[in-house]
Amino acid sequence: MVLQGRHISKAKIQEVGRIQNLINEFNSVGLARIEKVPAKALHSLRDTLRGDVVITVSKKKLVQRAFDASKKPNLVEFADQIEGITALLFTNMNPIKLAQYLESKAVKGPAKPGDVAPDDIVVKAGDTKLAPGPIISELNQYLKVPTMIKGGTIHIRTDTVTHHKGDIINEKQAQLLTRLGIEPMTIKLDFYSAWENGEILPEEVLHLDEEEIMGNVRLAASQALNLALSLNIITNETITPMIQKAARDAIGLALELPIFVPELLDQYLAKATRQATVVNAAAFGLEIAQPAPSEEDSSKKEEVEEEKKEDDEPAGLGSLFG
């Protein structure tokens, strides 16, 4: 690749070439915000991902030149999405799997001036291990925590919320929280966009909730099955419940018509008993007693349900009309 212009340094040309080589080597490129990622944490993550992901940081204009020169589809548009201090992640991993992996590597870290509290920050009651001194008044003034001296160290009297979710943490508060050993911030690579073989994946796709997706799939499958049953569409999934329903309907019809099916003798007797009980109660003004089911009754009910399942099989239909 040849870059036009007199003032392009050799170092910049080499950097563009290096990025081009990475583009040609890997199928996917990710963008991750690293403004609030300490250098130590970034270095540790580089070591962890070595062999699977190459993490590099370069100037946006040089990245744009390299992406443009690669001639791969949608890379120029992808480069336009770079914002702030961004790391490039070159990999052959599936971007969604990479996003999940990066999320699993998140760690807690100290707050910095200007950070926004991700959740309520609570200072727990107990020994701070800090020696008495000016810090007592600072804790009271900046964090509003009640203190006392006990055993030669500063103690917090009660659990205290110093910041609510969304509050800004100023410089003095950040210093005090760090001295108390409180690390409220989540440190991770903020993976916000990816390019894979010509396709650009936005942040909302990279961070899809797998459980929510599976729940939606199960709901859609259930709704599709119910719709197919209501429309009498025969499939491998609907044939069994359709036959079972037809068997139940046939038995119900047989019990209502003036015909006798020997296999339904128990149902005829049970129906006659119920009807006789209702007539008797109506004639003499009696209430129909509803005895509480015993354990034995419950056991019999389960047996009846099992027998009913057998009665619902297609063979039962033949006995009704054969």
Kinemage of the C-alpha trace (Angstrom):
@kinemage 1
@onewidth
@group {chain A} dominant
@subgroup {mainchain}
@vectorlist {calphas} color= white
{ca met a 1} P 0.000 0.000 0.000
{ca val a 2} L 1.259 3.480 -0.870
{ca leu a 3} L 0.066 6.518 1.078
{ca gln a 4} L 0.070 9.836 -0.735
{ca gly a 5} L 1.616 12.937 0.833
{ca arg a 6} L 4.985 14.187 2.057
{ca his a 7} L 4.304 14.460 5.754
{ca ile a 8} L 3.284 10.874 6.511
{ca ser a 9} L 5.939 9.417 8.765
{ca lys a 10} L 7.418 5.973 8.370
{ca ala a 11} L 5.981 4.999 11.763
{ca lys a 12} L 2.438 5.807 10.617
{ca ile a 13} L 2.886 3.843 7.406
{ca gln a 14} L 4.118 0.874 9.407
{ca glu a 15} L 1.167 1.162 11.805
{ca val a 16} L -1.337 1.163 8.938
{ca gly a 17} L 0.391 -1.889 7.487
{ca arg a 18} L 0.310 -3.658 10.855
{ca ile a 19} L -3.443 -3.108 11.182
{ca gln a 20} L -3.974 -4.307 7.606
{ca asn a 21} L -2.108 -7.514 8.400
{ca leu a 22} L -4.347 -8.098 11.422
{ca ile a 23} L -7.461 -7.526 9.297
{ca asn a 24} L -6.258 -10.143 6.823
{ca glu a 25} L -5.362 -12.607 9.586
{ca phe a 26} L -8.648 -12.558 11.520
{ca asn a 27} L -12.332 -12.868 10.609
{ca ser a 28} L -13.662 -10.478 13.251
{ca val a 29} L -12.833 -7.061 14.655
{ca gly a 30} L -14.304 -5.681 17.869
{ca leu a 31} L -14.426 -2.183 19.347
{ca ala a 32} L -14.162 -1.728 23.114
{ca arg a 33} L -14.092 1.448 25.206
{ca ile a 34} L -11.121 1.533 27.566
{ca glu a 35} L -11.252 5.046 29.052
{ca lys a 36} L -11.722 3.690 32.563
{ca val a 37} L -9.715 0.503 32.276
{ca pro a 38} L -6.429 0.753 34.236
{ca ala a 39} L -3.303 -0.105 32.266
{ca lys a 40} L -2.596 -3.005 34.632
{ca ala a 41} L -6.045 -4.527 34.021
{ca leu a 42} L -5.688 -4.109 30.247
{ca his a 43} L -2.273 -5.770 30.320
{ca ser a 44} L -3.667 -8.654 32.371
{ca leu a 45} L -6.528 -9.110 29.916
{ca arg a 46} L -4.076 -9.130 27.003
{ca asp a 47} L -2.209 -11.992 28.666
{ca thr a 48} L -5.446 -13.881 29.362
{ca leu a 49} L -6.637 -13.618 25.758
{ca arg a 50} L -3.265 -14.227 24.145
{ca gly a 51} L -3.615 -16.710 21.300
{ca asp a 52} L -7.338 -16.036 20.838
{ca val a 53} L -7.615 -12.253 20.693
{ca val a 54} L -5.152 -9.517 19.735
{ca ile a 55} L -5.867 -6.270 21.595
{ca thr a 56} L -4.343 -3.136 20.132
{ca val a 57} L -4.869 0.621 20.376
{ca ser a 58} L -4.226 2.988 17.491
{ca lys a 59} L -5.264 6.417 16.248
{ca lys a 60} L -8.666 6.544 14.577
{ca lys a 61} L -7.347 8.085 11.341
{ca leu a 62} L -4.754 5.349 10.927
{ca val a 63} L -7.372 2.682 11.591
{ca gln a 64} L -9.661 4.278 9.009
{ca arg a 65} L -6.853 4.288 6.427
{ca ala a 66} L -6.092 0.628 7.077
{ca phe a 67} L -9.748 -0.390 6.943
{ca asp a 68} L -10.275 1.582 3.742
{ca ala a 69} L -7.231 0.020 2.075
{ca ser a 70} L -8.368 -3.504 2.976
{ca lys a 71} L -11.348 -3.243 0.589
{ca lys a 72} L -13.338 -5.633 2.770
{ca pro a 73} L -17.115 -4.968 2.832
{ca asn a 74} L -18.449 -2.508 5.423
{ca leu a 75} L -15.090 -1.983 7.150
{ca val a 76} L -15.068 1.729 6.278
{ca glu a 77} L -18.545 2.131 7.806
{ca phe a 78} L -17.380 0.115 10.800
{ca ala a 79} L -14.398 2.424 11.332
{ca asp a 80} L -16.780 5.399 11.532
{ca gln a 81} L -18.233 3.883 14.719
{ca ile a 82} L -14.971 4.274 16.649
{ca glu a 83} L -15.490 6.658 19.564
{ca gly a 84} L -13.288 7.946 22.370
{ca ile a 85} L -10.374 5.826 23.533
{ca thr a 86} L -11.086 2.517 21.852
{ca ala a 87} L -9.213 -0.760 21.682
{ca leu a 88} L -9.387 -2.934 18.576
{ca leu a 89} L -9.976 -6.639 19.225
{ca phe a 90} L -8.903 -8.915 16.363
{ca thr a 91} L -10.121 -12.505 16.685
{ca asn a 92} L -11.589 -15.565 14.992
{ca met a 93} L -13.994 -16.054 17.904
{ca asn a 94} L -17.702 -15.469 17.442
{ca pro a 95} L -18.247 -11.840 18.562
{ca ile a 96} L -21.204 -12.748 20.791
{ca lys a 97} L -19.139 -15.451 22.520
{ca leu a 98} L -16.316 -12.937 22.893
{ca ala a 99} L -18.694 -10.437 24.497
{ca gln a 100} L -19.793 -13.085 27.004
{ca tyr a 101} L -16.191 -13.989 27.750
{ca leu a 102} L -15.199 -10.365 28.332
{ca glu a 103} L -18.210 -9.947 30.630
{ca ser a 104} L -17.069 -12.941 32.679
{ca lys a 105} L -13.668 -11.305 33.177
{ca ala a 106} L -15.092 -8.158 34.772
{ca val a 107} L -13.497 -7.249 38.116
{ca lys a 108} L -14.157 -4.710 40.839
{ca gly a 109} L -11.962 -1.635 41.056
{ca pro a 110} L -11.626 1.665 42.936
{ca ala a 111} L -13.657 4.719 42.012
{ca lys a 112} L -12.078 7.625 40.185
{ca pro a 113} L -13.132 11.294 40.269
{ca gly a 114} L -16.149 11.788 38.020
{ca asp a 115} L -17.235 8.143 38.064
{ca val a 116} L -20.956 7.415 38.268
{ca ala a 117} L -22.007 5.008 41.016
{ca pro a 118} L -23.207 1.834 39.223
{ca asp a 119} L -25.211 0.836 42.306
{ca asp a 120} L -25.788 2.098 45.828
{ca ile a 121} L -22.428 2.330 47.621
{ca val a 122} L -22.597 1.128 51.220
{ca val a 123} L -19.942 1.562 53.902
{ca lys a 124} L -20.409 -1.311 56.337
{ca ala a 125} L -20.297 -0.868 60.100
{ca gly a 126} L -17.110 -2.068 61.763
{ca asp a 127} L -13.392 -1.526 62.106
{ca thr a 128} L -11.737 0.470 59.306
{ca lys a 129} L -8.215 -0.386 60.543
{ca leu a 130} L -7.433 3.322 60.098
{ca ala a 131} L -5.688 5.296 62.825
{ca pro a 132} L -7.487 8.343 64.255
{ca gly a 133} L -6.649 11.682 62.714
{ca pro a 134} L -7.995 14.280 60.261
{ca ile a 135} L -9.625 11.481 58.282
{ca ile a 136} L -12.369 11.300 60.929
{ca ser a 137} L -13.718 14.728 60.007
{ca glu a 138} L -13.264 13.947 56.295
{ca leu a 139} L -15.350 10.787 56.607
{ca asn a 140} L -18.071 12.753 58.360
{ca gln a 141} L -17.933 15.674 55.925
{ca tyr a 142} L -17.581 13.952 52.553
{ca leu a 143} L -19.167 10.529 53.074
{ca lys a 144} L -21.550 11.368 55.955
{ca val a 145} L -20.586 8.216 57.854
{ca pro a 146} L -20.870 8.135 61.670
{ca thr a 147} L -17.571 7.184 63.289
{ca met a 148} L -16.098 6.396 66.688
{ca ile a 149} L -12.688 5.446 68.039
{ca lys a 150} L -12.405 1.971 69.498
{ca gly a 151} L -9.301 -0.009 70.315
{ca gly a 152} L -7.082 2.635 68.779
{ca thr a 153} L -8.728 2.589 65.328
{ca ile a 154} L -11.648 4.293 63.611
{ca his a 155} L -14.890 2.312 63.553
{ca ile a 156} L -18.016 2.955 61.466
{ca arg a 157} L -21.044 2.974 63.773
{ca thr a 158} L -23.725 1.803 61.317
{ca asp a 159} L -24.051 0.703 57.698
{ca thr a 160} L -24.251 3.895 55.646
{ca val a 161} L -25.195 4.553 52.010
{ca thr a 162} L -22.700 7.126 50.754
{ca his a 163} L -23.911 7.214 47.142
{ca his a 164} L -27.069 6.140 45.413
{ca lys a 165} L -27.030 4.583 41.957
{ca gly a 166} L -26.313 7.323 39.408
{ca asp a 167} L -24.588 9.707 41.835
{ca ile a 168} L -21.326 11.338 40.745
{ca ile a 169} L -18.275 10.462 42.854
{ca asn a 170} L -16.008 13.469 43.401
{ca glu a 171} L -12.254 13.407 43.946
{ca lys a 172} L -12.282 13.491 47.752
{ca gln a 173} L -15.000 10.839 47.985
{ca ala a 174} L -13.059 8.574 45.619
{ca gln a 175} L -9.946 8.920 47.784
{ca leu a 176} L -11.833 8.094 50.992
{ca leu a 177} L -13.633 5.104 49.486
{ca thr a 178} L -10.282 3.749 48.319
{ca arg a 179} L -8.774 4.193 51.797
{ca leu a 180} L -11.736 2.271 53.211
{ca gly a 181} L -11.017 -0.552 50.774
{ca ile a 182} L -14.282 -0.095 48.894
{ca glu a 183} L -14.140 -0.855 45.158
{ca pro a 184} L -17.558 0.016 43.715
{ca met a 185} L -16.669 0.165 40.036
{ca thr a 186} L -16.847 -2.688 37.531
{ca ile a 187} L -13.717 -2.780 35.390
{ca lys a 188} L -14.087 -4.445 32.002
{ca leu a 189} L -13.679 -3.838 28.311
{ca asp a 190} L -16.861 -2.092 27.185
{ca phe a 191} L -17.458 -4.091 23.989
{ca tyr a 192} L -19.750 -1.895 21.902
{ca ser a 193} L -19.516 -2.997 18.262
{ca ala a 194} L -18.092 -5.765 16.085
{ca trp a 195} L -17.458 -6.574 12.437
{ca glu a 196} L -17.535 -10.196 11.258
{ca asn a 197} L -16.992 -11.209 7.634
{ca gly a 198} L -18.649 -8.069 6.311
{ca glu a 199} L -21.478 -7.845 8.852
{ca ile a 200} L -21.600 -5.127 11.533
{ca leu a 201} L -23.019 -6.238 14.890
{ca pro a 202} L -24.302 -3.422 17.157
{ca glu a 203} L -24.032 -3.408 20.936
{ca glu a 204} L -27.592 -4.642 21.543
{ca val a 205} L -26.862 -7.770 19.484
{ca leu a 206} L -23.527 -8.457 21.181
{ca his a 207} L -25.110 -8.444 24.626
{ca leu a 208} L -28.226 -10.509 23.991
{ca asp a 209} L -29.581 -12.376 27.019
{ca glu a 210} L -29.450 -16.101 26.154
{ca glu a 211} L -32.063 -17.045 28.770
{ca glu a 212} L -34.439 -14.399 27.436
{ca ile a 213} L -33.888 -15.626 23.878
{ca met a 214} L -34.589 -19.244 24.849
{ca gly a 215} L -37.683 -18.148 26.762
{ca asn a 216} L -38.969 -16.317 23.694
{ca val a 217} L -38.250 -19.366 21.515
{ca arg a 218} L -40.157 -21.649 23.893
{ca leu a 219} L -43.080 -19.199 24.003
{ca ala a 220} L -43.160 -18.952 20.205
{ca ala a 221} L -43.097 -22.753 19.888
{ca ser a 222} L -45.972 -23.094 22.350
{ca gln a 223} L -48.033 -20.455 20.549
{ca ala a 224} L -47.328 -22.082 17.180
{ca leu a 225} L -48.445 -25.475 18.520
{ca asn a 226} L -51.672 -24.020 19.927
{ca leu a 227} L -52.385 -22.262 16.627
{ca ala a 228} L -51.768 -25.456 14.638
{ca leu a 229} L -54.100 -27.389 16.957
{ca ser a 230} L -56.849 -24.775 16.654
{ca leu a 231} L -56.588 -24.892 12.842
{ca asn a 232} L -56.415 -28.722 12.785
{ca ile a 233} L -53.076 -28.676 10.994
{ca ile a 234} L -51.519 -32.138 11.141
{ca thr a 235} L -47.801 -32.253 11.959
{ca asn a 236} L -45.533 -34.594 13.902
{ca glu a 237} L -46.065 -32.368 16.948
{ca thr a 238} L -49.863 -32.037 16.683
{ca ile a 239} L -50.944 -35.533 15.664
{ca thr a 240} L -50.823 -37.052 19.174
{ca pro a 241} L -52.754 -34.291 21.002
{ca met a 242} L -55.272 -34.159 18.112
{ca ile a 243} L -55.963 -37.907 18.401
{ca gln a 244} L -56.236 -37.634 22.184
{ca lys a 245} L -58.734 -34.779 21.872
{ca ala a 246} L -60.747 -36.707 19.296
{ca ala a 247} L -60.857 -39.696 21.653
{ca arg a 248} L -62.060 -37.538 24.558
{ca asp a 249} L -64.708 -35.917 22.375
{ca ala a 250} L -65.869 -39.325 21.131
{ca ile a 251} L -66.217 -40.665 24.675
{ca gly a 252} L -68.120 -37.558 25.728
{ca leu a 253} L -70.446 -37.926 22.740
{ca ala a 254} L -71.029 -41.621 23.472
{ca leu a 255} L -72.040 -40.794 27.040
{ca glu a 256} L -74.649 -38.331 25.771
{ca leu a 257} L -76.172 -40.490 22.998
{ca pro a 258} L -78.674 -43.347 23.619
{ca ile a 259} L -76.111 -46.022 22.799
{ca phe a 260} L -74.267 -48.469 25.001
{ca val a 261} L -70.548 -49.163 24.768
{ca pro a 262} L -69.412 -51.931 27.149
{ca glu a 263} L -65.969 -50.384 27.572
{ca leu a 264} L -67.580 -47.258 29.079
{ca leu a 265} L -69.620 -49.057 31.746
{ca asp a 266} L -67.775 -47.370 34.635
{ca gln a 267} L -68.382 -43.931 33.120
{ca tyr a 268} L -72.097 -44.702 32.632
{ca leu a 269} L -72.448 -45.756 36.274
{ca ala a 270} L -70.542 -42.726 37.543
{ca lys a 271} L -72.690 -40.389 35.430
{ca ala a 272} L -75.914 -42.072 36.609
{ca thr a 273} L -74.789 -41.764 40.235
{ca arg a 274} L -74.060 -38.058 39.838
{ca gln a 275} L -77.396 -37.401 38.162
{ca ala a 276} L -79.279 -39.396 40.824
{ca thr a 277} L -77.551 -37.411 43.569
{ca val a 278} L -78.527 -34.114 41.956
{ca val a 279} L -82.171 -35.216 41.485
{ca asn a 280} L -82.383 -36.488 45.067
{ca ala a 281} L -80.952 -33.252 46.439
{ca ala a 282} L -83.353 -31.152 44.370
{ca ala a 283} L -86.371 -33.223 45.433
{ca phe a 284} L -85.659 -33.086 49.159
{ca gly a 285} L -83.843 -29.773 49.390
{ca leu a 286} L -80.581 -31.376 50.455
{ca glu a 287} L -77.072 -30.093 49.966
{ca ile a 288} L -74.743 -32.216 47.911
{ca ala a 289} L -71.920 -33.254 50.203
{ca gln a 290} L -68.409 -32.873 48.890
{ca pro a 291} L -66.189 -35.179 50.966
{ca ala a 292} L -62.555 -34.166 51.348
{ca pro a 293} L -60.311 -36.481 49.368
{ca ser a 294} L -58.249 -38.882 51.455
{ca glu a 295} L -54.765 -40.101 50.622
{ca glu a 296} L -56.343 -43.293 49.286
{ca asp a 297} L -58.700 -41.237 47.102
{ca ser a 298} L -55.770 -39.237 45.756
{ca ser a 299} L -53.970 -42.455 44.925
{ca lys a 300} L -57.056 -43.791 43.148
{ca lys a 301} L -57.387 -40.501 41.257
{ca glu a 302} L -53.864 -40.876 39.928
{ca glu a 303} L -54.675 -44.441 38.854
{ca val a 304} L -57.842 -43.262 37.104
{ca glu a 305} L -55.883 -40.556 35.297
{ca glu a 306} L -53.405 -43.155 34.088
{ca glu a 307} L -56.288 -45.374 32.927
{ca lys a 308} L -57.892 -42.395 31.222
{ca lys a 309} L -54.712 -41.783 29.236
{ca glu a 310} L -54.911 -45.364 28.027
{ca asp a 311} L -58.607 -44.937 27.196
{ca asp a 312} L -57.731 -41.876 25.127
{ca glu a 313} L -55.596 -43.897 22.712
{ca pro a 314} L -56.852 -44.378 19.120
{ca ala a 315} L -57.878 -47.983 19.897
{ca gly a 316} L -60.713 -46.618 22.044
{ca leu a 317} L -62.238 -44.909 19.032
{ca gly a 318} L -62.560 -48.202 17.233
{ca ser a 319} L -64.549 -49.693 20.106
{ca leu a 320} L -66.988 -46.790 19.971
{ca phe a 321} L -67.822 -46.947 16.311
{ca gly a 322} L -66.536 -50.358 15.197
